[in-house]
Amino acid sequence: MMKCLVMNNMTRYNFIIYGLKKGDFKQFDEIIVNEIANNLKADKVKETHRQKYINKCGQVSYTSTNDRSIISQINEMIRVSKYKMEADKVNGIETDIYKLNRFLNGFIMLKLPELYSGETMRSALQSL
């Protein structure tokens, strides 16, 4: 099973998708949109804001980045999630991915106006 970290470049809102299989990548665009909706719901974002965001998503696009700030933040979220999942494994606990994702969006990211990616995403959604 594979893991995938997804991050919004503007807000740095991020989440992990866990348990992907090879066949899932044939419908990866749909999975991404569904996981965005699921994570925003888990973050208690209002239904109207979630719907507006999903409707504006349109087609999913994949890009590479050479922005060192984004790359370092992605790498940090990967390190933190690996550490948390390994600690849970040692303690005999199955990691709750949605709780882990809430945890990841509670990290301070100095380049953000709200400091936290979860709060920055919430502010961006309110301005839709």
Sequence and secondary structure as in RCSB ss.txt:
>XXXX:A:sequence
MMKCLVMNNMTRYNFIIYGLKKGDFKQFDEIIVNEIANNLKADKVKETHRQKYINKCGQVSYTSTNDRSIISQIN
EMIRVSKYKMEADKVNGIETDIYKLNRFLNGFIMLKLPELYSGETMRSALQSL
>XXXX:A:secstr
 EEEEEE TTT  EEEEEEE GGGGGGHHHHHHHHHHHHHHHTT  HHHHHHHHHHH S        HHHHHHHH
HHHHHHHHHHHHHHHTT    HHHHHHHHTTSB TTSSSSBHHHHHHHHHHT 
